[in-house]
Amino acid sequence: MKKLLLITSLTLFCLMAKAQSAGQISGVLLDDQSKPLPFANVLVLQSSDSTLVKASSSDEAGKFEIAEVPFGAYLLRFSSVGFKDFHSPKFELSAETPTMTFEPLKMQQNTNELAEVTVTAKKPFIEQQIDKTVLNVENSIVSSGNTALEVLEKAPGVLIDRQNDAIKLKNKSGVLVMIDGRKNYMSNETLMQFLSNMPSDQIASIEIITNPSSKYDASGNSGIINIKLKKNKAYGTNGSVSVAVGDAYIPNSVDDLYRASESLSINHRNKKWNIFANANSGRNAFYNDNHLMRSTNYEGLRSEFDQISKRHGSGMYYSGRLGADYFLSDKTTLGILLDGNGWDGKMNSTGLTNITEIMNGEQNYRSLIPNSDRDMKNLNLTGNFNVKHNFNDKGKEMTFDLDYSYFDNYAYQYFDTRYYNALDAGGEQDSTLIQQNRTPSKINIFASKLDFVIPVENKMKFEFGAKSSYVKTDNDFKFDYQADEQWVMDPRKTNHFIYTEFVNAAYVNFGKEWDKVGLQTGLRAEHTHSVANSVTLDNSVTRDYFNLFPTVFVNQKLGKDHAMRYSYSRRIGRPNYQQLNPFLFFLDPYTYERGNEYLTPQFTDNVELTYTLKNAISLSLGYAYTKDNIFDVIEQDDETRVTYQTSKNLQKVENYSANLSFPVPVTKWWRMQNNFSLYYAHFQDPDVSGGRLDVGQLAYNFYTSSTFTMKKGWSAEANMWYNSPTVYGIIRTTKPQFAVNAGIQKSLWEKKANIKLNVNDLFLNSFFNGAINYENVDLKISNRWTSRRATLTFTYNFGNQNVKSSRRRSTATDDLKSRVGGNN
């Protein structure tokens, strides 16, 4: 602890010293008609080698202001679509001249291309913005060849709970996962598979938004994770191709953990059309094992279980996207987008369960070996039609989206469980249980939305819109056991479950800016009608509810270098479709998982206060109150000795958080980004599984990353994340989790290509260890997965790399698709 305090003190000292040796740059950009030029790129470059130091853009009035620029010699580079790039004269910032204010600068129409200056522009992997945290995955060395899930694992405040197939943000469950602003609808397991198969080379950045505005759907009680896929960047054609290979090593696992992927992205643009497409496919192999130790007591019989289960598998994944924008006029654009993804894989599970039975001082031993083979096929198709109309050049616009999404998920699993009358499958075999199940799941989603943005005078803006969506999910799960060499349906485990949901929503936002204060406030109204129907059990649960979701955001400038941000939002977390399904999923005959058709939505009030210094150092404090929190519980039937996991509503959860983010420019070639977070979660309910729950724990995590710029096109990265032990309802982690990752990169052929090598989890310290000591459940858990992996990636960019990017747009099904995954 003393070492940690010493390091923190030295770091803060360095930051204070650095803050005293920095200056500021400002000015105004005009077009060739002497009108303000908004949203132009402004790059601060080292005058010696044109290395990028800072990046900014002009505002609606053409003004730009860049703070906290270290003293030194620089020049500025300006660029904007349709205008020639140009450079400012060289200048120097020093203690004698800490500020540089440019007279109005004019940009000329781009009739002839200027010779370009070589620029080394690299954003930090983690970038703290005033309203969100951004992971700049593109060009990150340690992320190359990884998957989206492995990249998220490195994000500050994000916890990947592989034990329960869940994503947590700031120690809270209920995360809304979006792709390019569109929600996904996969089950927990399918979502984790999807993110495990999505190559990082397809990702441009990941946004982590803890307090979204009213324009966003109200679902996702702990915030939003938005994964932005790469888009290619004037007229012409360009693209990129990437190939990656990797392998993993986990002690005492399996040999085949080989991974390979290939991807192609292409973009073509002319005066009327912008057509873009990308595709990727590959092979993924995985391994996971669990070790559970638990005991039961019933009428004088004590049973001790030592359960080990191992799962490994592989499969092929594929995804593709095809889209087009047609520029009907200067003000109206029509767009279509088709995308799809799929997974075809197999998984083998084996294990060993030793059972020690103690009664009246006498011991009896039994064991069983559960084996199973599982075939999995997932397919997701989405179509989107979009219209965008700009009424004028002042930002007044309308967008309309119409969407359809289809999911077809299927799994077949064959079980062969053998029972023995001694430990470790010794002695004689008592019996054999043969079972099978088929779990088809089909989901249809229809949605439409309409949004308006209306700027008015005096820096005011109104936004309003409406949305309707309809979802139907059909799960017809069949479970059979073998008797006398015949398959017999098991009515206790077979279930046909249909869930329908109709949501209508409307919102309004108002924004106003003054000299030192900016305000945005909004209100979203949502009405939900849902029916959860278990056809097999002849049981139907109908819900009808209307809710209001206000948001308030205030930005305050306290001075040239100081700013405050205050925010409040109310969110809803609806149960995902699999959580509502009372189907049973078996790990072995003594361990299974079931849904809960009586789950109700959870509601969260979030408050955040954020202070920023020089737009670089930020300190935020947060409080969240969740009512009817949806959380996982483990329950045990002492008579049958069966343990099962299910989801329930908890009366309330309170979360307190503090987050400090600060960069450290160590040298010209070495830069660090650091993030430290402190959490306290308090779980309360008078009746959980027959007992009173009142538990809380202080926890923390930190993230640090370093980038190293070397000569002759070489660069390197290293980062580390650390999560302390914490508590989630009745489950607590018993060991910290952390990982060290490193990578190196070489640019080739005048930066048209690069090759990257990285290794994740060098020391195998990211695994989960936990325990439950609650009521009659006494359980210890350890879980390992494929975390240490080395990957080699080659990427080649071809064509005109200045082609303007295709539009990024959200779609009408954004708020629904993630609930197939269950992370909201």
N, C-alpha and C positions, 0 to 999 in steps of 0.2 A: 504494500500500500504506500509506503514511503517513496519507493521508486516511482510509482505512478504519480504521486503528488509532485515529485521533483520534475518529472518529464512534463507534466501539465504546466507547471510554473515556468519552465524554460520555454515551452511553446508559446505561452501567453506573452512572455517577455519579448520573444522574437517577433510576434505579431505587432506588439506595441511599437517596437523599434521600426518595423517595416512600415507601419502606418504613418510614421513621422517622416518617411523619405519617399513620399508619393505625391503626384500632382494631378492636375485635371485638365481636360481638353474639351473645348466646346466650339460651336459654330452653327451656321445655317446653310442648307443646300437648296439651290434653285434650279428649275429646268431652264431650257433655252428661251422660254417666254417670261423669265424672271418671276415665275410662280413657285411657291414652296413645293419641294419635291419630298413627299412622305415615303417612309418605309424603305429608304435606300440603305444599303449595307455600308457600314463605316468600320474599317479595319485599322488598328494601330499596329504598325510593323516596325521591327528593329531596322534602323537605317543601314546597319552593317550587312545583314544577310536576308532581310525581308521576312524574318520569322514573326509569326503572329503573336502579339502580346495580349491584345484585347479585341473584342468584337462588339459592335453595337449597331444601332440603326436610327435613322431620323424619325421624328414623331410626325403627327399629322400636319404640323406647321413647318416641317422641314428642319426642325432644330435637332441637334444632337449634343449630348453631354456625357463624357466618359470620365469617371472618377477613379481614384486609387491606381493611377498609372505610375509605376516606379520611375524614379529619376533616371534619365538616360536620353539617348539620341534616337529620334523616331521620324517616320513619315506616315501619312494617312493614305489609304487606298479607298476610293469610293466606287460603288457599282450599283446599278439598277437596271432592271429589264428594259430594253429599248434605248438605253443610253450607253455612251462610251465610258469605259472605266478610265479613271484618271487618278494621279497621285499628287499629293500636296508637296510643297518644298520641305526639305529636312528641317527639323527644329529640335530643340533640346529642353528638357525639363530639369530643373535643379532647385536647390534651396533658394537661390536668388530669383529664379523665374519659375515658380511652381505651377503657374497656369499658362495655357496657350489658348487664345480666343481668335478664331479665324473670321475674317470678313466674309460676307455672303459669297458662296462658291457656286458657279454655274456648271451644270452638266450638259453636254451636247448630245443630240440625237445620234444613235449608233448607225451611221451610214457606212463607215469603214472601220474594220476591227483594228484596235491598237495592239502592238506587240505586248504580250503579257510579261509581268514580272513573276518569277518563281516565288511562291509563298508557301511556307510551311505552316498550315493552319490545323491545330489539333485542340479540340475541346477536352476538358477533363472528363474522366469517365463518369464521375458524379458531380452534377451541377445543381447548386441550391438556388432556385429562383424564388421570388417573393411569395408565389402562391402554390408552388409545387417543387418536387425534387425530380430532376431529369437524369436518367442514366443514358449517356451518349455511347450506345453500344457500337455504332458504326465506327470502324477503324480502331476499336479497342483491342489490344493484343490479348489480354487475359480472357476476353470473351470470345475470341475467334474459335470456331469449331465447337463451341459449347451449345447448349440448348437454352431456350427461353427460361426454363425452370432453373437451370444452373446459374444464369445471369441474375435472376431475381433473388437467388440465395445470397448474392453479394450486396444487395441493396440495403442501405441503412433503414432500420425500422421494419423490414420485411422478414417474416419467419416462415419457412416452408416446413409444415408439419407433415412429414412423410408417413408418420405413424397413423394419422387419420385422414390423409389425402386432403389437406386444407392449407390455405394461405392466410396468414395473419399479418395485420399492419398495426404497428404501435401496440402490440400485445393484444389486439382485438381481432376477433373473427368477423366475418361478414364483409369481405372485400369484393367489390364489383370489378371483374376482369373484362377489359374491352380490347378489341383489335381494331386499330385505326378508327377509334371512336364508336365501334359497334360491339354490342354485348354478345357474349356467346352463351350457349345453352346446354353445355355438356354436363354429364354427371361428374361428381367429384373425381371418380376414378378416370373417366374419359378425359376430363380437363387436364388432369395431371399427365395422362398419356400424351395428350396433344401438345402441352408445353414441353414435355420431355422429348418430343420428336421435332419441334420447331427449331430449325438451325438458327443460331444467332446471326449468321451471315445474311439472313433475310430481314433483320431488324435494324432500323435506323436509331430509334431511341425508345425508352420506356419512361412514361410519366407517372409519378406517384402523387395523387391529389388527395389530401386528407380532409379537405373541407370544400366540396364542389358547390357551385352556385345553383340557383333554382332552375336554370336552363337544362341542367343534367337531370336524368331520372332520379327519383328519390331513393331508389334501392341501393343497397350497399352501405351498411351502417357504419363501417369504419373507414370508408373512402373508396377511391377508384385507382386501379392500375390500368393504364392505357398503353398498349404495345403498338408503336408506330412502325409499320413495315417500310422498307426502303422504297423510294420513288426515284426515278432517274431525273436529272436536272435539265431562248431563241429557237429556232427551227432546226430540224434535222433528226438524225437517228443516233441513239446510243444504247449502251447496255453493259452488262457485266456477266461473267461466268465465274463460278467458284467451285472448288473441289476440296473436300476435307476428309481426312482419315484419322482414326484414333483408336486407342485401346485402353483398357482399364485393368487395374490389378487390385483385388481385394483378398486378403489372406483367407484361406480356408473357404473359398467360394467355388467358382467354376472357371474354366479356361477361356471359354468363348464369350468375351465381352467386347468384341470388335464392333466398331461403328464407322460408317462411311456415308457421305452425302454429296450430292451435286445439285447446283442451282443455276438457273439462267434467268436473267431479267433484261427486258428490252423495252424501249420507249421511242415512239415516232411522233413528231409534231409538225404541222404546217398551219397555214392561216385559218383553216376551218376545222381541222381534226387534231385531236391528241389521242393516240392509241397506245395502250401499255399492256404488258403481259409479263408474268413471271411464273416460273414453275420450279419445283424442287422435289427431289425424292431421295431416298436413302434407306439404309439398314440401321436398325438400332438393336442393341442387346442390353439386357439389364439383369440385375441380381438384387435380391432383398431377402433378409432373414430376420426372424423374430425369436426372442427367447423370453418366455413367460414363466414365472414361478408364483404359484398361488396355493391357497389352502382353503378347505371348507370344513365346517363342523355341523353335524346333524345327528341328534339322538345318540350321542356318545361316540359316533364314528368321525374320526378326523382323517381327512384325505389331503395328501400333499401332491400337487401336480408340478411336474417339471416338463414344460412343453417347448420344443424347438421346431420351427417350421422354416423351410427354405423354398424360395420361389425364384426361378430364373426363366428367361425366355428371350425371344427375338422376333423381329418382324420387319416388314417393309412399310414405310409411310410415304405419302405423296400429297402434294398440294399444288394448286394452280389458281391463277387469277387472270382474268381477261376483262379489260374495261376500255371505254371510249368516251371522250367528251367531244360534243359537236357544238361549235361556237355559232349559234343561230344568228347572233348579231353581236355588236360590241357590248351589249348589256345582258344578253340571255344565253345561257349555256344549258344544253341537255346532256345528261350522262347516263350510261348504263354500266353495271358492274356485275360480273359473275365470278364467284369463287367457290372453291371446294377443297376438301381435304379428307383423307382417309387413312386407315391403319388396318393392316392385316397381319396378325401375329399369333404366336402360340406361347403358352406358359406352362411349365411343369412345376408342380409343388410336391415336396416330400417333407417328412419330418419324423419326429419321435416324441411320444408322450409317455413319461414314466409316472406311475401312480403308486404312492405308498399309502396304505390304509392302516390306521391304528385304532384298535378298540380293545379296551380292558387290558392295555399293556402289550397286546399281541399285534404283530405286524404282518401284513399281507401285501404282496407286490403284484402289480399288473403293468402292462404297457400296451401301446398300440402304435401302428405306423400308418399315418394317413397319406396316401398318394393321390394325386389328381393331375389331369391334363386338361388344359383349357384352350379353346380356339376363340379368337376375338376378331371381330370385323366392325369397323366404325366408318360411317360415311356422313359427311355434312355438306350440303349444297345451299348456296344463298344467291338470290338475285335481287338487284337494287335498281330502281329507276329514279333519277334525280333531276330536278329543275332548279336552276339558280338564276334569279333576275335582279340586276342592279338598277334601281330606279334612277339614280343619279350618281355623280362622282363623289358624293359626300358620305357614302357608306350606307345609304338606305337600300335595303335588299330584302329579298324573299327567297326562301328555299323550301322545296317540297320533296319528300321521299316516300316511295312506296316499296315495300319489301315482302319477300317470301323466303322462309328458311325451312329446310327439311333435314331431319336427323334420322338415321337408321343405324342403330347399334345392336349388335347381336353377339351373344357368347354361348358356347356350349361347353359344359364341364362334366368330366367323368371322374367319379370318386371310387377308390379302392382302399378300404380301411381294414386292416388286419389286427386282431386282438390276440395278446399273449398272456400267459399266466406267470410271467417273470419280468424283471426289469430288462431294459435294453433289447426288447424283442427276443428274449431268451426263453427257454422252456418250450412248452407245447403251445401251438396255435389254438386258441379257443374257438374263434369264429371269424367270419369275413362279412363285411357289409359293402355291397356294391350299390352305388347311387349315380344318378345323372340329373343335370338340370339344363334347361334352355331358357335364356333370358333375352328375348327380343324386345326392343324398345323403339318405338317410332314417335317422332315429335314433329308437328306441323305448326308453323308460326306465321301469322299474317300481321302486318303493322303498317301504319302510315303516320306521317307527322308533317306539320306545317309551321315554319318559323319566320318571324319578321324582325328586322333590326331597323330602327328609325332614329337616327341622330337628329338632334335639334340644336338650336343656338345655345351659346354659353356653356359649351362642353357638356351637354346633357345627352343621354341616349336612353331610348326605350327598346326593350325586347319583349316579345310575347309570342306565344305559340300554343299548339294543341297536338295531342297524339292519342291514337287508339291502337290497341293490340289485342289479338286473340291467340291463345295457345291451347293446343290439345296434345297431350302425351298419353300414349297407349302402351302399357307394359303387360304382356301376357306371359308370365313366368310359370314354367312347368317343372315340377320336381318328381322324380320317380325313384323307386328302389327295386332291387331284384329279389324275387322270391320264387323258388323252384324254377330258376332259369327263365322267368317271365318278368317283364317290367310292369310294376304296379304303381299307379299314381299315389303320391303322398299328399293327402288333402291338407295336412297341417302346414305344408311348405309351398303348395301350389297357389298361385294368386294371379287373377286378372285385375289390373288396376288401371283406371282411366281418370285422368285429371284434366279439367278444362278451366281456363281463366280468361276473363275479359277485363281489361283495364282501360279506363278513359282518363286523360290527364290534360291539364291546361296550366300555363304559367305566365307570369309577367315579371320583368326585371326593370329596374330604374337605376341609371347611373348618372353621377354628376361629379365634375371635377372643379375644385377651386385652386387657388395658388398653392396651398400646402396640404389640402385635404382632398381625398377622393372617396366617394361613397358609391356603393352598389348594394341595393336591397331588392329582394324578390320574394315571391310567394308562388308555390306550386300546389295545385289541388289534384288529388288522385282518388278515383272511385274504383274499387276492385270487387268483382263478383267471381267466386271460384266454387267448383264442385269437385271433391275428392271421392271417387266412387270405387270401392272394392267390389267388383262384380262377383267374385268367388265367395266373399263373406257376406254378400248382400247388405253392405253397409255403406252409407253415403254421408259425407260431411260437407255442408254448404256454408260458405262464409260470404258476408256482404259488409263492406266497410268503406267509409269515406274519411280521408285525412288531409290536413293542411301541413305544408312543409315550408316554413319561412327561412330565409337566409339574409344575413347582414354582413357586409364587408366594408371596413374603413381603413384607408391608407393615409398615414399622416407623416409629412416631412418635418422632422424636428430641427433640421439644419442641412447644410450642404452634404454631410456625410452620415446623417442619422435619420432613420425612419422607423415607424411603428406600423404594425398591421393588426387589426382587431377583426375577428370573424366569429360568426355563429351560424350553425345550420342544424336542421332536424332531418333525420334520415330514417328509412324503413328497411328492414331486412326480412324479406319473405323467405319461407322455407323453400329449398329447392325440391324439384319434383321427385327425386329419389328419397329424400328425407321423409316425404309424406307417404311413400309406398310401404305398407306393412310387410313387404317381402323379406324373407330370411336369406342372408348370405353366409355360408359356412366356411370357416377356416379348418375346423375338424369337428367331430361329433360333440365336443364339449365347448366349442367356442364359435359364436356366430354373431351376426349383425342384423338388426331389423329396423325398419322405418317406423314412423309414428304419424298416423293420419290425423292426429289431434293437435299437431303443432300449430301455433299461432305466430303471426309476424312479430318481430321485435322492433322497437323504436329507440332511436338514440339521439340525444341532444349533445352537440359538439361545440365547445368554445375553445378558441385559440388566440394567443397573444404572441406576436413575433416582433423582435427588434433586430434591425439590420444595421451594420456598420460598413460604410463605403461599398455597399452592394456586394460584399464578399463574406463578411462574418455575420452569422445569424444565430439568435437565441430565441427559442419558442417555448411557451408554456401552454399546456392543454389540459382540458377536463372533459370527460365524456360520461354521460349517464345513460345506461341502457336498461329499458324496461322489457321484461319477458325475453331476456337474452336466450338465444338458441345455442345450446352447448351439448357436448357429448358426455354421456354417463356410462359407466360400466356397472351392470347389475348381475347378481348371482343367485341362482336357485340352489340352496344348500341340499335340498332333498335329491335333486337330479344331478347336482354338482356341475351344472352347466352355467357358463358365464357368457353374457351377451352385451353388445354395445348398441345403444340407441341414442336418439336426440330428444331433449326435453326443453321446456321453457323454464328459465330461472327468473325469480322475481325481479332482481336488479343486480347490475354490475356497475361499479364506479371505476373509471380509469383516470389516473393522474399521470402526466408525462412532461418531461423537459428534454429539449434537444438543442445541442450546440454543434454548429457546423462552421469550420474555418479552414481556409487554404493556408499553406505555408510554402512560399517560393524559396526553397533552400538555396539553390544556385540558379544560374542561367539555364542549366541543362537538367536540373532536378526540381520537380514540383510535387508537392504533397496536397492531398485533400483529406480532411479528417471530419468525422462525425461521431458524436457521443450522445447517447440517449439514456434517460433514466425513466423507469415506469413503476407505478404502483397500481395493482389491480385488486379490487375488493369484491368478492362474490358473496351474495346473501340470498337465502331462501329458507322459510320456516319448515319446508317439507320437501326434501329431495331423497327419493328412494328410501323413505321411512325415517330419515334423520334430518336434523337442522344443519344447514351449511352456513358458515360464517368464517371465511378464510381470505387472507390477503397476503401478498408478498412483494417486497421491493426487488426490482430486477433492473438490469442495465444491459446495453450492448454498445459496441463501438465498431467503427469501420475506418480504416486508413488505407490510402492508396498512394503510390508513387509512380511518376512517369519520368523516364530518363531519355533525353534526346542526345543521340550520339552522331558521329560523323559518318559520311559515306552512306547515308540512307538507313542507318541502324537506329533502332529505338527499342525500349524495353519498358515493362510494367511489372509491378508487384503490389499485391493488396492482401489485406487480412480482415476478416470479420470475426466477432466474438459475441456470443449470447450467454449471459449468466443463467443459472438455474432460476426457474420461475414456476408459477402455478396457473392452471387453467381449470377452474371449478374444482372437481375432486381429483384431478390429475396434476401431479407436480413432477417437474424434471429434477433429476438428482445429480446431474453432472453438467458442467458448461459445455457448450458446443462452439467450435471455432474452426477456421480453415485458413490456410495460407496458399495463395495462388500466384503464379509467376509466368511471364511470357516474354518472347523476344520477336522482333519483326525486322525484315529487310525489304526496302523498296527497290523495285527493278524497272528497267526500261523507261526512264524518265517519269517514274511514278504511275505508269499505266498498270503496273502489276505489283503485288506484294506477296510475301510468303511469311507465315506466322507459325510459331511453335509455342504452345502453352501447356502447363500442367496444373490441374486443380487438386486441392486438398492434399498437399504434399505430405502431411504428417498423419492423415486419417483421424482427424479429431472432430469431425462434424456429425458423428452418429448420436442417436437419441437414447437416453437412459431415463426412465421414469418410474414412478411408483404410485399406487393408490392404497391408502389406509383409511377407509371410510365405511362405516356401518359393518356389514359382514364381509366386505371385500378387502382382502389382503393380497396385493398383486405387485410384482416387480416386472418391468418391461425393459428390454433392450432391443434396438432395431439398427440394422446396418443396411446400406445400399451402395450402389455403384457411384462413389463420390470421387475417388482418385482416378483421373483419366488424363492421358497425354494426347494432344491433338495437333496435327499438322494441316495447315490450310493454305491453299493457293488461290488468289483472286486476280482476274484480268479484266480491265475496263476497256471497252472499245467504243469507237464512234465519237461523236461530238459531245464532250462531257459538260457543255454549257447549255444543253437543251433544257428548257424550263420544265420544272417538275409538273406531273399531273396533279389535279386537285386532290387534296385529302378531304374527305367528307365523312360525316357520321351517317348512319342509316337509321331507319325507323325501328329496327329490331334490336337496337343497342341494349336496352334495359332487360331484355328477356333471355338472350342466349346464354348469359353467364349462369342463369339459374338451373340450366341443365347440369352445370358444374357445381352448383351449390355453394359458391363462395360469397353469396350475399344473403 
